[in-house]
Amino acid sequence: MNAMFLLWMNSAEATTMVPLSVEQMVDLSSTVVRGTVTNVWTEPDMNTKSVWTYAQVEVDKVFKGQTQTQVLVLEQPGGSWGTAETIVEGVARFSVGEEGYFFVENLDSGRAVTAGMFQGKYNVIFDPYSRQELAVRFPVHPKRDFDHRFIPLPPEKQRMSVDMFESQIEAYVLDGWDGQPIPGVSLEKLEAINTPTTK
């Protein structure tokens, strides 16, 4: 198999991954939604000679961005296409049928990626003990298969109900960007993302 390795931190398509809080991801994202992945596919990028993975998300609820958004297509570097394979650590992984929260950053290239790589996707899973839905972030090694049906229940102290998570997101969106920098992101970009457009 022809293996191609893409160095995400050195790519012109992306920014260096740093730990991000939920508030920072809201600030970095032009769109934040809850939705369901309805399709996943890969395509080669002839300009970079790498493979990208695409996930179509049917939107159920918009927290930030265009309120009429019904479908999003998210892009992540990495994946297999024919005999070509691009391996990128730290990216979000997708499987059809998964429900989750997606923090979407628009790159200068026009690509729509999850903010902070894997950090910008939280799955919705069911807690059989509390009988509540939880918002869970679950990173997966690029060489391992991902199936949202087998995401483990996090330790009890790390469990967050979707109600609490959504309240947190809504509060951060309402408060707006506080002017604080995010490492690797220009203040001009943050200001542009968080300045409402008028028509």
Backbone as JSON Lines, residues from 0, in Angstrom:
{"i":0,"aa":"M","n":[0.85,-1.19,0.0],"ca":[0.0,0.0,0.0],"c":[0.88,1.24,0.0]}
{"i":1,"aa":"N","n":[0.52,2.2,-0.83],"ca":[1.27,3.45,-0.91],"c":[0.85,4.36,0.23]}
{"i":2,"aa":"A","n":[1.7,4.51,1.24],"ca":[1.35,5.3,2.43],"c":[1.91,6.7,2.3]}
{"i":3,"aa":"M","n":[1.05,7.7,2.45],"ca":[1.47,9.08,2.43],"c":[1.17,9.69,3.79]}
{"i":4,"aa":"F","n":[2.14,10.35,4.36],"ca":[1.97,10.91,5.68],"c":[1.88,12.43,5.58]}
{"i":5,"aa":"L","n":[0.82,12.97,6.08],"ca":[0.59,14.41,6.05],"c":[0.92,15.0,7.42]}
{"i":6,"aa":"L","n":[1.83,15.93,7.46],"ca":[2.17,16.58,8.73],"c":[1.19,17.72,8.96]}
{"i":7,"aa":"W","n":[0.2,17.44,9.77],"ca":[-0.89,18.39,10.0],"c":[-0.38,19.72,10.52]}
{"i":8,"aa":"M","n":[0.57,19.73,11.43],"ca":[1.02,20.97,12.02],"c":[1.76,21.85,11.02]}
{"i":9,"aa":"N","n":[2.34,21.25,9.96],"ca":[3.07,22.03,8.98],"c":[2.25,22.32,7.73]}
{"i":10,"aa":"S","n":[1.04,21.81,7.69],"ca":[0.21,21.99,6.51],"c":[-0.33,23.41,6.44]}
{"i":11,"aa":"A","n":[-0.39,23.94,5.22],"ca":[-0.97,25.27,5.04],"c":[-2.47,25.24,5.23]}
{"i":12,"aa":"E","n":[-3.05,24.03,5.28],"ca":[-4.49,23.91,5.41],"c":[-4.97,24.04,6.84]}
{"i":13,"aa":"A","n":[-4.07,24.04,7.82],"ca":[-4.55,23.91,9.18],"c":[-3.68,24.66,10.17]}
{"i":14,"aa":"T","n":[-4.13,24.64,11.4],"ca":[-3.39,25.28,12.46],"c":[-2.87,24.23,13.43]}
{"i":15,"aa":"T","n":[-1.89,24.59,14.23],"ca":[-1.35,23.68,15.21],"c":[-2.42,23.32,16.25]}
{"i":16,"aa":"M","n":[-2.51,22.03,16.62],"ca":[-3.5,21.64,17.6],"c":[-3.04,21.99,19.0]}
{"i":17,"aa":"V","n":[-3.85,22.74,19.71],"ca":[-3.6,23.06,21.11],"c":[-4.86,22.7,21.88]}
{"i":18,"aa":"P","n":[-4.74,22.39,23.18],"ca":[-5.94,22.08,23.96],"c":[-6.89,23.27,23.98]}
{"i":19,"aa":"L","n":[-8.14,23.03,23.67],"ca":[-9.15,24.1,23.62],"c":[-10.28,23.81,24.59]}
{"i":20,"aa":"S","n":[-10.72,24.85,25.27],"ca":[-11.91,24.74,26.11],"c":[-13.14,24.83,25.21]}
{"i":21,"aa":"V","n":[-14.3,24.48,25.74],"ca":[-15.53,24.6,24.97],"c":[-15.75,26.06,24.58]}
{"i":22,"aa":"E","n":[-15.44,26.99,25.46],"ca":[-15.59,28.4,25.15],"c":[-14.7,28.81,23.98]}
{"i":23,"aa":"Q","n":[-13.46,28.34,23.97],"ca":[-12.55,28.66,22.88],"c":[-13.03,28.04,21.57]}
{"i":24,"aa":"M","n":[-13.57,26.84,21.62],"ca":[-14.08,26.21,20.39],"c":[-15.27,26.98,19.84]}
{"i":25,"aa":"V","n":[-16.12,27.49,20.72],"ca":[-17.23,28.33,20.28],"c":[-16.69,29.58,19.59]}
{"i":26,"aa":"D","n":[-15.67,30.21,20.19],"ca":[-15.08,31.41,19.62],"c":[-14.44,31.15,18.27]}
{"i":27,"aa":"L","n":[-13.82,29.99,18.1],"ca":[-13.1,29.64,16.89],"c":[-14.02,29.17,15.77]}
{"i":28,"aa":"S","n":[-15.24,28.78,16.12],"ca":[-16.15,28.19,15.14],"c":[-17.1,29.21,14.55]}
{"i":29,"aa":"S","n":[-17.27,29.12,13.24],"ca":[-18.29,29.95,12.59],"c":[-19.65,29.28,12.69]}
{"i":30,"aa":"T","n":[-19.64,27.96,12.9],"ca":[-20.88,27.19,13.01],"c":[-20.74,26.17,14.13]}
{"i":31,"aa":"V","n":[-21.78,26.06,14.95],"ca":[-21.85,25.02,15.99],"c":[-23.24,24.4,15.91]}
{"i":32,"aa":"V","n":[-23.29,23.08,15.73],"ca":[-24.58,22.42,15.55],"c":[-24.63,21.1,16.31]}
{"i":33,"aa":"R","n":[-25.85,20.62,16.48],"ca":[-26.07,19.21,16.85],"c":[-26.68,18.55,15.64]}
{"i":34,"aa":"G","n":[-26.19,17.37,15.29],"ca":[-26.72,16.7,14.11],"c":[-26.32,15.24,14.05]}
{"i":35,"aa":"T","n":[-26.66,14.61,12.94],"ca":[-26.4,13.19,12.72],"c":[-25.62,13.0,11.43]}
{"i":36,"aa":"V","n":[-24.57,12.19,11.49],"ca":[-23.77,11.89,10.3],"c":[-24.56,10.92,9.42]}
{"i":37,"aa":"T","n":[-24.8,11.33,8.17],"ca":[-25.6,10.51,7.26],"c":[-24.78,9.88,6.14]}
{"i":38,"aa":"N","n":[-23.54,10.35,5.96],"ca":[-22.7,9.78,4.91],"c":[-21.23,10.11,5.21]}
{"i":39,"aa":"V","n":[-20.34,9.17,4.9],"ca":[-18.9,9.37,5.07],"c":[-18.2,8.83,3.84]}
{"i":40,"aa":"W","n":[-17.28,9.62,3.26],"ca":[-16.53,9.17,2.1],"c":[-15.15,9.82,2.05]}
{"i":41,"aa":"T","n":[-14.29,9.29,1.19],"ca":[-12.95,9.85,1.04],"c":[-12.73,10.29,-0.41]}
{"i":42,"aa":"E","n":[-11.82,11.25,-0.57],"ca":[-11.44,11.73,-1.91],"c":[-9.98,12.14,-1.87]}
{"i":43,"aa":"P","n":[-9.26,11.97,-2.99],"ca":[-7.88,12.44,-3.04],"c":[-7.85,13.94,-3.32]}
{"i":44,"aa":"D","n":[-6.86,14.62,-2.77],"ca":[-6.61,16.03,-3.07],"c":[-5.39,16.07,-3.98]}
{"i":45,"aa":"M","n":[-5.59,16.38,-5.24],"ca":[-4.51,16.34,-6.22],"c":[-3.46,17.41,-5.97]}
{"i":46,"aa":"N","n":[-3.85,18.51,-5.3],"ca":[-2.89,19.58,-5.03],"c":[-1.87,19.17,-3.97]}
{"i":47,"aa":"T","n":[-2.34,18.5,-2.92],"ca":[-1.44,18.11,-1.83],"c":[-1.02,16.65,-1.9]}
{"i":48,"aa":"K","n":[-1.58,15.9,-2.86],"ca":[-1.29,14.46,-2.99],"c":[-1.65,13.7,-1.72]}
{"i":49,"aa":"S","n":[-2.72,14.11,-1.08],"ca":[-3.16,13.47,0.15],"c":[-4.63,13.08,0.03]}
{"i":50,"aa":"V","n":[-5.1,12.3,0.99],"ca":[-6.49,11.86,1.01],"c":[-7.23,12.61,2.1]}
{"i":51,"aa":"W","n":[-8.46,13.0,1.81],"ca":[-9.31,13.68,2.8],"c":[-10.57,12.87,3.03]}
{"i":52,"aa":"T","n":[-11.08,12.92,4.25],"ca":[-12.34,12.27,4.6],"c":[-13.42,13.33,4.75]}
{"i":53,"aa":"Y","n":[-14.61,13.02,4.24],"ca":[-15.74,13.94,4.28],"c":[-16.9,13.28,5.04]}
{"i":54,"aa":"A","n":[-17.58,14.08,5.84],"ca":[-18.74,13.59,6.59],"c":[-19.91,14.54,6.37]}
{"i":55,"aa":"Q","n":[-21.01,14.0,5.9],"ca":[-22.22,14.8,5.73],"c":[-23.03,14.73,7.01]}
{"i":56,"aa":"V","n":[-23.4,15.88,7.54],"ca":[-24.14,15.96,8.79],"c":[-25.51,16.59,8.54]}
{"i":57,"aa":"E","n":[-26.55,15.86,8.91],"ca":[-27.91,16.41,8.88],"c":[-28.13,17.16,10.19]}
{"i":58,"aa":"V","n":[-28.39,18.46,10.09],"ca":[-28.43,19.33,11.27],"c":[-29.8,19.27,11.95]}
{"i":59,"aa":"D","n":[-29.76,19.08,13.27],"ca":[-30.98,19.09,14.07],"c":[-31.17,20.41,14.82]}
{"i":60,"aa":"K","n":[-30.04,21.01,15.23],"ca":[-30.12,22.24,16.01],"c":[-28.89,23.09,15.75]}
{"i":61,"aa":"V","n":[-29.1,24.39,15.53],"ca":[-27.99,25.32,15.29],"c":[-27.8,26.2,16.53]}
{"i":62,"aa":"F","n":[-26.59,26.2,17.05],"ca":[-26.26,27.05,18.2],"c":[-25.56,28.33,17.77]}
{"i":63,"aa":"K","n":[-24.79,28.22,16.7],"ca":[-24.07,29.38,16.17],"c":[-23.98,29.22,14.66]}
{"i":64,"aa":"G","n":[-24.18,30.31,13.93],"ca":[-24.12,30.25,12.48],"c":[-25.48,30.49,11.86]}
{"i":65,"aa":"Q","n":[-25.59,30.14,10.58],"ca":[-26.84,30.36,9.85],"c":[-27.94,29.45,10.38]}
{"i":66,"aa":"T","n":[-28.98,30.04,10.91],"ca":[-30.03,29.26,11.57],"c":[-30.77,28.33,10.61]}
{"i":67,"aa":"Q","n":[-30.73,28.64,9.3],"ca":[-31.44,27.79,8.34],"c":[-30.6,26.62,7.84]}
{"i":68,"aa":"T","n":[-29.39,26.47,8.39],"ca":[-28.51,25.37,7.96],"c":[-29.18,24.02,8.21]}
{"i":69,"aa":"Q","n":[-29.26,23.21,7.15],"ca":[-29.88,21.89,7.27],"c":[-28.88,20.75,7.1]}
{"i":70,"aa":"V","n":[-27.85,21.0,6.29],"ca":[-26.83,19.98,6.03],"c":[-25.46,20.64,6.0]}
{"i":71,"aa":"L","n":[-24.47,19.99,6.62],"ca":[-23.08,20.43,6.58],"c":[-22.22,19.3,6.04]}
{"i":72,"aa":"V","n":[-21.14,19.66,5.37],"ca":[-20.14,18.68,4.99],"c":[-18.84,19.07,5.69]}
{"i":73,"aa":"L","n":[-18.39,18.19,6.57],"ca":[-17.15,18.41,7.32],"c":[-16.0,17.7,6.62]}
{"i":74,"aa":"E","n":[-14.81,18.29,6.7],"ca":[-13.64,17.75,6.02],"c":[-12.51,17.53,7.03]}
{"i":75,"aa":"Q","n":[-11.82,16.41,6.88],"ca":[-10.68,16.1,7.74],"c":[-9.59,15.47,6.89]}
{"i":76,"aa":"P","n":[-8.32,15.86,7.08],"ca":[-7.26,15.2,6.34],"c":[-7.09,13.77,6.83]}
{"i":77,"aa":"G","n":[-6.79,12.89,5.91],"ca":[-6.57,11.5,6.28],"c":[-7.62,10.57,5.7]}
{"i":78,"aa":"G","n":[-7.23,9.32,5.54],"ca":[-8.15,8.31,5.04],"c":[-7.52,7.5,3.94]}
{"i":79,"aa":"S","n":[-8.26,6.53,3.42],"ca":[-7.79,5.66,2.35],"c":[-8.63,5.86,1.11]}
{"i":80,"aa":"W","n":[-7.96,5.82,-0.05],"ca":[-8.65,5.94,-1.34],"c":[-7.87,5.1,-2.33]}
{"i":81,"aa":"G","n":[-8.46,3.98,-2.75],"ca":[-7.73,3.06,-3.62],"c":[-6.52,2.51,-2.87]}
{"i":82,"aa":"T","n":[-5.33,2.66,-3.47],"ca":[-4.11,2.18,-2.83],"c":[-3.42,3.28,-2.03]}
{"i":83,"aa":"A","n":[-3.99,4.47,-2.03],"ca":[-3.37,5.6,-1.31],"c":[-3.94,5.7,0.09]}
{"i":84,"aa":"E","n":[-3.08,6.05,1.03],"ca":[-3.51,6.23,2.41],"c":[-2.78,7.42,3.01]}
{"i":85,"aa":"T","n":[-3.53,8.29,3.65],"ca":[-2.95,9.42,4.39],"c":[-3.28,9.22,5.86]}
{"i":86,"aa":"I","n":[-2.26,9.21,6.7],"ca":[-2.47,8.99,8.13],"c":[-2.2,10.29,8.86]}
{"i":87,"aa":"V","n":[-3.18,10.76,9.6],"ca":[-3.05,12.01,10.35],"c":[-3.55,11.76,11.76]}
{"i":88,"aa":"E","n":[-2.69,11.98,12.73],"ca":[-3.11,11.82,14.12],"c":[-3.85,13.06,14.6]}
{"i":89,"aa":"G","n":[-4.83,12.83,15.47],"ca":[-5.51,13.95,16.12],"c":[-6.73,14.47,15.41]}
{"i":90,"aa":"V","n":[-7.1,13.89,14.27],"ca":[-8.28,14.38,13.55],"c":[-9.54,13.71,14.08]}
{"i":91,"aa":"A","n":[-10.68,14.33,13.8],"ca":[-11.96,13.73,14.16],"c":[-12.23,12.55,13.23]}
{"i":92,"aa":"R","n":[-12.9,11.53,13.75],"ca":[-13.29,10.37,12.96],"c":[-14.81,10.3,12.96]}
{"i":93,"aa":"F","n":[-15.37,9.72,11.9],"ca":[-16.82,9.72,11.73],"c":[-17.32,8.34,11.35]}
{"i":94,"aa":"S","n":[-18.57,8.05,11.74],"ca":[-19.25,6.86,11.24],"c":[-20.73,7.2,11.03]}
{"i":95,"aa":"V","n":[-21.29,6.57,10.01],"ca":[-22.68,6.86,9.65],"c":[-23.61,6.49,10.8]}
{"i":96,"aa":"G","n":[-24.52,7.4,11.11],"ca":[-25.51,7.18,12.16],"c":[-25.16,7.82,13.48]}
{"i":97,"aa":"E","n":[-23.91,8.27,13.62],"ca":[-23.54,8.89,14.89],"c":[-24.21,10.24,15.05]}
{"i":98,"aa":"E","n":[-24.62,10.52,16.27],"ca":[-25.21,11.81,16.6],"c":[-24.23,12.56,17.49]}
{"i":99,"aa":"G","n":[-24.12,13.85,17.26],"ca":[-23.16,14.58,18.07],"c":[-23.24,16.08,17.9]}
{"i":100,"aa":"Y","n":[-22.28,16.75,18.51],"ca":[-22.12,18.21,18.42],"c":[-20.87,18.48,17.6]}
{"i":101,"aa":"F","n":[-20.98,19.41,16.67],"ca":[-19.9,19.68,15.74],"c":[-19.57,21.18,15.76]}
{"i":102,"aa":"F","n":[-18.32,21.48,16.11],"ca":[-17.81,22.85,16.13],"c":[-17.03,23.03,14.83]}
{"i":103,"aa":"V","n":[-17.48,23.89,13.94],"ca":[-16.95,23.96,12.58],"c":[-16.14,25.22,12.36]}
{"i":104,"aa":"E","n":[-14.87,25.03,12.01],"ca":[-13.98,26.14,11.68],"c":[-13.81,26.18,10.17]}
{"i":105,"aa":"N","n":[-13.95,27.37,9.58],"ca":[-13.71,27.54,8.15],"c":[-12.28,28.0,7.94]}
{"i":106,"aa":"L","n":[-11.49,27.19,7.23],"ca":[-10.11,27.54,6.94],"c":[-10.05,28.56,5.8]}
{"i":107,"aa":"D","n":[-8.92,29.22,5.68],"ca":[-8.74,30.2,4.6],"c":[-8.87,29.54,3.23]}
{"i":108,"aa":"S","n":[-8.56,28.25,3.16],"ca":[-8.66,27.51,1.9],"c":[-10.1,27.23,1.49]}
{"i":109,"aa":"G","n":[-11.03,27.48,2.39],"ca":[-12.44,27.18,2.11],"c":[-12.9,25.87,2.7]}
{"i":110,"aa":"R","n":[-11.99,25.09,3.23],"ca":[-12.39,23.82,3.85],"c":[-13.07,24.07,5.2]}
{"i":111,"aa":"A","n":[-14.05,23.23,5.51],"ca":[-14.77,23.3,6.79],"c":[-14.34,22.11,7.63]}
{"i":112,"aa":"V","n":[-13.6,22.36,8.71],"ca":[-13.05,21.3,9.55],"c":[-13.59,21.44,10.97]}
{"i":113,"aa":"T","n":[-13.44,20.38,11.75],"ca":[-13.8,20.49,13.15],"c":[-12.75,21.32,13.88]}
{"i":114,"aa":"A","n":[-13.18,22.27,14.69],"ca":[-12.27,23.15,15.41],"c":[-11.38,22.34,16.35]}
{"i":115,"aa":"G","n":[-10.09,22.63,16.32],"ca":[-9.19,21.9,17.22],"c":[-9.07,20.43,16.89]}
{"i":116,"aa":"M","n":[-9.29,20.08,15.62],"ca":[-9.2,18.7,15.15],"c":[-10.22,17.82,15.88]}
{"i":117,"aa":"F","n":[-9.82,16.75,16.58],"ca":[-10.81,15.87,17.21],"c":[-11.58,16.57,18.32]}
{"i":118,"aa":"Q","n":[-11.01,17.67,18.85],"ca":[-11.66,18.35,19.96],"c":[-13.01,18.94,19.57]}
{"i":119,"aa":"G","n":[-13.2,19.2,18.29],"ca":[-14.42,19.87,17.84],"c":[-15.59,18.95,17.55]}
{"i":120,"aa":"K","n":[-15.52,17.71,18.05],"ca":[-16.65,16.8,17.87],"c":[-16.94,16.07,19.18]}
{"i":121,"aa":"Y","n":[-18.18,16.17,19.64],"ca":[-18.65,15.44,20.82],"c":[-19.76,14.5,20.38]}
{"i":122,"aa":"N","n":[-19.66,13.23,20.75],"ca":[-20.73,12.28,20.45],"c":[-21.82,12.33,21.52]}
{"i":123,"aa":"V","n":[-23.01,11.99,21.11],"ca":[-24.11,11.82,22.04],"c":[-24.26,10.32,22.3]}
{"i":124,"aa":"I","n":[-24.11,9.92,23.57],"ca":[-24.31,8.52,23.94],"c":[-25.29,8.43,25.11]}
{"i":125,"aa":"F","n":[-25.82,7.25,25.32],"ca":[-26.81,7.06,26.37],"c":[-26.15,6.45,27.61]}
{"i":126,"aa":"D","n":[-26.4,7.05,28.77],"ca":[-25.9,6.53,30.05],"c":[-26.99,5.64,30.65]}
{"i":127,"aa":"P","n":[-26.76,4.33,30.7],"ca":[-27.79,3.43,31.21],"c":[-28.04,3.58,32.71]}
{"i":128,"aa":"Y","n":[-27.12,4.22,33.43],"ca":[-27.28,4.37,34.87],"c":[-28.14,5.58,35.21]}
{"i":129,"aa":"S","n":[-27.82,6.73,34.62],"ca":[-28.6,7.93,34.9],"c":[-29.8,8.06,33.97]}
{"i":130,"aa":"R","n":[-29.82,7.22,32.91],"ca":[-30.89,7.27,31.9],"c":[-30.9,8.62,31.19]}
{"i":131,"aa":"Q","n":[-29.71,9.2,31.03],"ca":[-29.59,10.49,30.34],"c":[-28.68,10.35,29.13]}
{"i":132,"aa":"E","n":[-28.84,11.27,28.19],"ca":[-27.89,11.38,27.09],"c":[-26.68,12.17,27.57]}
{"i":133,"aa":"L","n":[-25.5,11.74,27.16],"ca":[-24.26,12.41,27.53],"c":[-23.57,12.96,26.3]}
{"i":134,"aa":"A","n":[-22.81,14.03,26.49],"ca":[-21.94,14.57,25.43],"c":[-20.53,14.09,25.75]}
{"i":135,"aa":"V","n":[-19.94,13.32,24.82],"ca":[-18.65,12.67,25.07],"c":[-17.69,12.94,23.92]}
{"i":136,"aa":"R","n":[-16.48,13.35,24.25],"ca":[-15.43,13.49,23.23],"c":[-14.58,12.23,23.29]}
{"i":137,"aa":"F","n":[-14.42,11.56,22.13],"ca":[-13.74,10.27,22.1],"c":[-12.74,10.21,20.95]}
{"i":138,"aa":"P","n":[-11.45,10.54,21.22],"ca":[-10.44,10.47,20.15],"c":[-10.11,9.03,19.79]}
{"i":139,"aa":"V","n":[-9.8,8.82,18.52],"ca":[-9.49,7.48,18.03],"c":[-8.19,7.54,17.23]}
{"i":140,"aa":"H","n":[-7.31,6.58,17.47],"ca":[-6.07,6.49,16.71],"c":[-6.4,6.29,15.23]}
{"i":141,"aa":"P","n":[-5.65,6.96,14.32],"ca":[-5.98,6.88,12.89],"c":[-5.9,5.48,12.3]}
{"i":142,"aa":"K","n":[-5.17,4.58,12.93],"ca":[-5.05,3.21,12.41],"c":[-6.15,2.29,12.92]}
{"i":143,"aa":"R","n":[-6.99,2.79,13.82],"ca":[-8.06,1.96,14.38],"c":[-9.39,2.33,13.74]}
{"i":144,"aa":"D","n":[-10.25,1.33,13.58],"ca":[-11.58,1.59,13.06],"c":[-12.39,2.36,14.09]}
{"i":145,"aa":"F","n":[-13.32,3.18,13.61],"ca":[-14.18,3.92,14.52],"c":[-15.63,3.55,14.25]}
{"i":146,"aa":"D","n":[-16.34,3.19,15.29],"ca":[-17.77,2.89,15.23],"c":[-18.41,3.52,16.46]}
{"i":147,"aa":"H","n":[-19.26,4.51,16.23],"ca":[-19.84,5.27,17.34],"c":[-20.67,4.4,18.29]}
{"i":148,"aa":"R","n":[-21.08,3.23,17.84],"ca":[-21.91,2.37,18.7],"c":[-21.12,1.76,19.85]}
{"i":149,"aa":"F","n":[-19.79,1.86,19.78],"ca":[-18.96,1.21,20.79],"c":[-18.11,2.21,21.58]}
{"i":150,"aa":"I","n":[-18.58,3.44,21.68],"ca":[-17.88,4.43,22.51],"c":[-18.13,4.07,23.97]}
{"i":151,"aa":"P","n":[-17.07,3.91,24.76],"ca":[-17.26,3.51,26.16],"c":[-17.82,4.64,27.01]}
{"i":152,"aa":"L","n":[-18.5,4.27,28.06],"ca":[-19.01,5.24,29.02],"c":[-17.83,5.86,29.78]}
{"i":153,"aa":"P","n":[-17.72,7.17,29.83],"ca":[-16.58,7.78,30.54],"c":[-16.7,7.59,32.04]}
{"i":154,"aa":"P","n":[-15.59,7.8,32.78],"ca":[-15.67,7.74,34.25],"c":[-16.75,8.69,34.76]}
{"i":155,"aa":"E","n":[-17.35,8.31,35.87],"ca":[-18.51,9.05,36.39],"c":[-18.24,10.54,36.54]}
{"i":156,"aa":"K","n":[-17.06,10.92,37.02],"ca":[-16.76,12.33,37.24],"c":[-16.6,13.13,35.95]}
{"i":157,"aa":"Q","n":[-16.45,12.42,34.83],"ca":[-16.27,13.1,33.54],"c":[-17.55,13.11,32.7]}
{"i":158,"aa":"R","n":[-18.63,12.62,33.24],"ca":[-19.87,12.56,32.46],"c":[-20.6,13.9,32.49]}
{"i":159,"aa":"M","n":[-21.02,14.33,31.3],"ca":[-21.77,15.59,31.2],"c":[-23.03,15.35,30.39]}
{"i":160,"aa":"S","n":[-24.16,15.7,30.97],"ca":[-25.43,15.52,30.26],"c":[-25.5,16.49,29.09]}
{"i":161,"aa":"V","n":[-26.26,16.11,28.07],"ca":[-26.39,16.99,26.91],"c":[-27.08,18.29,27.3]}
{"i":162,"aa":"D","n":[-27.97,18.25,28.28],"ca":[-28.65,19.47,28.72],"c":[-27.64,20.46,29.28]}
{"i":163,"aa":"M","n":[-26.73,19.97,30.11],"ca":[-25.71,20.84,30.68],"c":[-24.75,21.34,29.59]}
{"i":164,"aa":"F","n":[-24.39,20.45,28.67],"ca":[-23.48,20.82,27.6],"c":[-24.09,21.87,26.7]}
{"i":165,"aa":"E","n":[-25.34,21.69,26.33],"ca":[-26.01,22.66,25.47],"c":[-26.16,24.01,26.18]}
{"i":166,"aa":"S","n":[-26.46,23.99,27.46],"ca":[-26.56,25.25,28.22],"c":[-25.23,25.99,28.21]}
{"i":167,"aa":"Q","n":[-24.15,25.22,28.33],"ca":[-22.8,25.81,28.31],"c":[-22.53,26.46,26.95]}
{"i":168,"aa":"I","n":[-22.83,25.75,25.88],"ca":[-22.62,26.29,24.53],"c":[-23.46,27.56,24.34]}
{"i":169,"aa":"E","n":[-24.73,27.48,24.69],"ca":[-25.62,28.63,24.49],"c":[-25.15,29.85,25.27]}
{"i":170,"aa":"A","n":[-24.64,29.64,26.47],"ca":[-24.14,30.75,27.28],"c":[-22.92,31.4,26.63]}
{"i":171,"aa":"Y","n":[-22.01,30.57,26.09],"ca":[-20.81,31.11,25.45],"c":[-21.16,31.86,24.16]}
{"i":172,"aa":"V","n":[-22.12,31.33,23.41],"ca":[-22.55,32.01,22.18],"c":[-23.18,33.36,22.53]}
{"i":173,"aa":"L","n":[-24.02,33.36,23.56],"ca":[-24.69,34.59,23.98],"c":[-23.68,35.63,24.47]}
{"i":174,"aa":"D","n":[-22.69,35.19,25.24],"ca":[-21.68,36.12,25.76],"c":[-20.82,36.7,24.65]}
{"i":175,"aa":"G","n":[-20.59,35.92,23.61],"ca":[-19.74,36.38,22.52],"c":[-18.26,36.29,22.88]}
{"i":176,"aa":"W","n":[-17.43,36.51,21.87],"ca":[-15.98,36.45,22.06],"c":[-15.54,37.54,23.02]}
{"i":177,"aa":"D","n":[-14.69,37.19,23.99],"ca":[-14.26,38.14,25.02],"c":[-12.98,38.89,24.63]}
{"i":178,"aa":"G","n":[-12.52,38.69,23.4],"ca":[-11.32,39.38,22.95],"c":[-10.03,38.68,23.3]}
{"i":179,"aa":"Q","n":[-10.13,37.54,24.01],"ca":[-8.93,36.81,24.4],"c":[-8.39,36.0,23.22]}
{"i":180,"aa":"P","n":[-7.06,35.94,23.1],"ca":[-6.47,35.19,21.98],"c":[-6.58,33.69,22.17]}
{"i":181,"aa":"I","n":[-6.49,32.98,21.06],"ca":[-6.39,31.52,21.05],"c":[-5.07,31.2,20.35]}
{"i":182,"aa":"P","n":[-4.19,30.43,20.97],"ca":[-2.89,30.14,20.36],"c":[-3.03,29.62,18.93]}
{"i":183,"aa":"G","n":[-2.25,30.18,18.03],"ca":[-2.25,29.73,16.64],"c":[-3.32,30.37,15.78]}
{"i":184,"aa":"V","n":[-4.14,31.25,16.35],"ca":[-5.22,31.9,15.6],"c":[-5.06,33.41,15.72]}
{"i":185,"aa":"S","n":[-5.13,34.11,14.61],"ca":[-4.96,35.56,14.66],"c":[-6.18,36.23,15.27]}
{"i":186,"aa":"L","n":[-5.95,37.35,15.92],"ca":[-7.06,38.12,16.48],"c":[-7.99,38.6,15.38]}
{"i":187,"aa":"E","n":[-7.44,38.89,14.21],"ca":[-8.27,39.34,13.08],"c":[-9.26,38.25,12.67]}
{"i":188,"aa":"K","n":[-8.78,37.01,12.65],"ca":[-9.68,35.9,12.29],"c":[-10.77,35.73,13.33]}
{"i":189,"aa":"L","n":[-10.4,35.77,14.61],"ca":[-11.4,35.62,15.68],"c":[-12.42,36.74,15.62]}
{"i":190,"aa":"E","n":[-11.95,37.94,15.34],"ca":[-12.87,39.07,15.25],"c":[-13.83,38.9,14.08]}
{"i":191,"aa":"A","n":[-13.28,38.44,12.94],"ca":[-14.12,38.23,11.76],"c":[-15.18,37.14,11.99]}
{"i":192,"aa":"I","n":[-14.76,36.07,12.66],"ca":[-15.69,34.97,12.93],"c":[-16.83,35.43,13.82]}
{"i":193,"aa":"N","n":[-16.51,36.28,14.78],"ca":[-17.48,36.64,15.82],"c":[-18.12,38.01,15.64]}
{"i":194,"aa":"T","n":[-17.97,38.59,14.46],"ca":[-18.64,39.85,14.15],"c":[-19.87,39.55,13.32]}
{"i":195,"aa":"P","n":[-21.06,39.82,13.84],"ca":[-22.28,39.53,13.07],"c":[-22.29,40.31,11.78]}
{"i":196,"aa":"T","n":[-22.74,39.62,10.71],"ca":[-22.86,40.3,9.41],"c":[-24.28,40.83,9.28]}
{"i":197,"aa":"T","n":[-24.39,41.99,8.7],"ca":[-25.71,42.59,8.49],"c":[-26.0,42.66,7.01]}
{"i":198,"aa":"K","n":[-27.24,42.45,6.67],"ca":[-27.65,42.47,5.26],"c":[-28.7,43.56,5.05]}
